[in-house]
Amino acid sequence: MGRVYNFSAGPAVLPVEVLKSIQEEMLDYNGTGMSIIEMSHRTKPFEDMLNEAIQDLRDLMNIPDNYKVIFVQGGASQQFAAIPMNLMKNMKADYILTGEFSTKAYQEAKLFGDIKVLASSEDKQFSYIPDCSDLDIREDADYVYICENNTIYGTKFKKLPNTKGKPLVSDQSSCFLSEPVDVSKYGVIYAGVQKNVGPAGLVILIIREDLIKDDLNIVTPTMLKWNTQVKANSLYNTPNSFSIYVCGKVFKWLKSLGGLESMKRINEEKANLLYSYLDNSKYIAIANKEDRSMMNVTFKTGNKELDSLFVQEASKRGIVSIKGHRIAGGMRASIYNAMPKDGVIALIEFMKEFEEKYLK
Ligand SMILES: *Cc1c(COP(=O)(O)O)cnc(C)c1O
């Protein structure tokens, strides 16, 4: 069987060029006579690869010199605890709740300090992004937290909250590298890479230098202290070498496309195709129009049995992993960077046929 159109929310589709290049290098990476996953992380070829990946990421995102980049393990969920542990001085932080992942991050942070909910869209099942232009942020809050793209509900912050000078911490797991961002507006950006960049088990953190400390106010395991990996250039212990290697290849792929401006144009084109069809169809779009994600497109038929039938019939056509998250229901088409435009066109074709047949 050939490749399918994989609309999975994560782990998710990767560029075919990248997969082929990994395949080619599997027996002999760069003349070393071994694959990257058999190689000590204390060797020059590995360290060169790591440093090149970091530099390529810096170039792509235009990361200012006063930000550090580290690769850590434990998934984005591990950072739900690491963030308060690393950033709390006054033991207070303010959170904006726009879905499952910000709620989980909030609940975890509550284990460590006094956490305030500044705004929430739970009243309408997280289908929108609340107005964050004038929030009641506490004077002594250590940071303001958001999940920038809500993978499950398909919403995205189109405008960052006004944090009134407090560092903004953003979970960008499902929108990382999908478009240019102004890194200087953030205190911390972090992303689990399995959504839009690479294999699961790796998190990329971009942290403003002044927020990295060694003497933390909370007893913090060495491995959760950001400064441990900052000081060791992400080599304090054995890193997820394979995932870093694949991410490095994806960074090169993005550069070859023309960087994040080009990627944004491609992503907009794909998302506009799908949303404009959706808006003129009998399907129901789940996310509020102004707050829609370019990466995760959520919709439903309005009938649970038809939703299941949709998922079944789609998979027969090579359109797979399109079932919505169990909490949100309906369907979710994750159209990350590596989803080709042809995949979106095939999905729309299928949706039209299904609509004609069943959605009268
Ligand atoms: C998937 C996801 C997470 C959780 O990632 P893990 O690596 O499974 O811990 C957190 N935040 C967002 C926005 C996600 O999409």
The ligand as an SDF file (V2000), in Angstrom:
LIG
                    3D

 15 15  0  0  0  0  0  0  0  0999 V2000
   -0.0080   17.2210   22.2670 C   0  0  0  0  0  0  0  0  0  0  0  0
    0.0600   18.4620   23.0570 C   0  0  0  0  0  0  0  0  0  0  0  0
    0.5630   18.4700   24.3690 C   0  0  0  0  0  0  0  0  0  0  0  0
    1.0080   17.2140   25.0790 C   0  0  0  0  0  0  0  0  0  0  0  0
    2.1620   16.7330   24.5240 O   0  0  0  0  0  0  0  0  0  0  0  0
    2.9130   15.4360   25.1000 P   0  0  0  0  0  0  0  0  0  0  0  0
    4.2010   15.4870   24.3720 O   0  0  0  0  0  0  0  0  0  0  0  0
    2.0540   14.2670   24.7670 O   0  0  0  0  0  0  0  0  0  0  0  0
    3.0690   15.6250   26.5610 O   0  0  0  0  0  0  0  0  0  0  0  0
    0.6160   19.6710   25.0320 C   0  0  0  0  0  0  0  0  0  0  0  0
    0.2010   20.8150   24.4490 N   0  0  0  0  0  0  0  0  0  0  0  0
   -0.2930   20.8390   23.2010 C   0  0  0  0  0  0  0  0  0  0  0  0
   -0.7380   22.1250   22.6100 C   0  0  0  0  0  0  0  0  0  0  0  0
   -0.3890   19.6640   22.4680 C   0  0  0  0  0  0  0  0  0  0  0  0
   -0.8900   19.6900   21.2230 O   0  0  0  0  0  0  0  0  0  0  0  0
  1  2  1  0
  2  3  1  0
  2 14  2  0
  3  4  1  0
  3 10  2  0
  4  5  1  0
  5  6  1  0
  6  7  2  0
  6  8  1  0
  6  9  1  0
 10 11  1  0
 11 12  2  0
 12 13  1  0
 12 14  1  0
 14 15  1  0
M  END
$$$$
